């Protein structure tokens, strides 16, 4: 009996040596002082950038720029560091006592003043571009002529409609009958103009109609004559690297240099 009692005591005893210790708990990373200073500096930079954007100006005096930086900084040294960081990052350009808030405009203006060597007239790419320019000028002229015919047809339609409404108002019917008809016809024109704006993202003006129809006619003629617009844009970028984007095949109007003045004159006559 004593032996059995000893066995039971040994069996019921908790064996602590077989327990696995719990895994160590990883210490949570806390925000260091350097990280807090960095976040504060970034927040101050963003606040100054927001104030500069709200100014809606191209440039401002250096004293005013320093004052704006000082509004979000606690001491003059921090103000100078913020101003220097904005200058070094290219957010602004500091030249003497002037601070330019739109560096892209400054770079574009300086780039237009730098003389670049003219393209070699014997370059085959220049000759190819001249040929494409002539072909594109003819396409633009045809597109303008077709759009003008459409606009003259629209003017004739409006004249006939106005004459018919006058006839119905003063001779055939009366204003009591024609008033709701005129109202609904006007509403249809307003909805048509709104639909035009939704489809083209252009204002429903005479010039907007002209530009939209010109672009459609131009693309149709280019497709019919198999005009290589991508090659044309590539050659213009090579020969005229600082040409405006709209003259190098932007999503807007695709003009050649020889037809732009003609387009402006035609729009002025129509509008």
MOTANOR-V681359 format. One record per backbone hydrogen bond with DSSP energy under -1.0 kcal/mol. CO is the residue of the C=O (numbers start at 0). NH is the residue of the N-H. If there is no record, write none. Layout:
# MOTANOR-V681359
((CO:NH) (CO:NH))
This chain:
# MOTANOR-V681359
((0:4) (1:5) (2:6) (3:7) (4:8) (5:9) (6:10) (7:11) (13:15) (14:17) (15:18) (31:35) (32:36) (33:37) (34:38) (35:39) (36:40) (37:41) (38:42) (39:43) (40:44) (41:45) (42:46) (43:47) (44:48) (45:49) (46:50) (47:51) (48:52) (49:53) (57:100) (59:98) (60:64) (61:65) (62:66) (63:67) (64:68) (65:69) (66:70) (74:78) (75:79) (76:80) (77:81) (78:82) (79:83) (80:84) (81:85) (82:86) (83:87) (84:88) (85:90) (85:91) (92:99) (94:97) (96:61) (97:94) (98:59) (99:92) (101:105) (102:106) (103:107) (104:108) (105:109) (106:110) (107:111) (109:113) (119:122) (122:126) (123:127) (124:128) (125:129) (126:130) (127:131) (128:132) (129:133) (130:134) (131:135) (132:136) (133:137) (134:138) (135:139) (136:140) (137:141) (138:142) (139:143) (140:144) (141:145) (142:146) (143:147) (144:148) (145:149) (146:150) (147:151) (148:152) (149:153) (150:154) (151:155) (152:156) (153:157) (154:158) (155:159) (156:160) (157:161) (158:162) (159:163) (160:164) (161:165) (162:166) (163:167) (164:168) (165:169) (166:170) (166:171) (167:172) (173:177) (174:178) (177:181) (178:182) (179:183) (180:184) (181:185) (182:186) (183:187) (184:188) (185:189) (186:190) (187:191) (188:192) (189:193) (190:194) (191:195) (192:196) (193:197) (194:198) (195:199) (196:200) (202:204) (204:208) (205:209) (206:210) (207:211) (208:212) (209:213) (210:214) (211:215) (212:216) (213:217) (214:218) (215:219) (216:220) (217:221) (218:222) (219:223) (220:224) (221:226) (226:228) (227:231) (228:232) (229:233) (230:234) (231:235) (232:236) (233:237) (234:238) (235:239) (239:242) (243:246) (244:247) (255:258) (258:262) (259:263) (260:264) (261:265) (262:266) (263:267) (264:268) (265:269) (266:270))
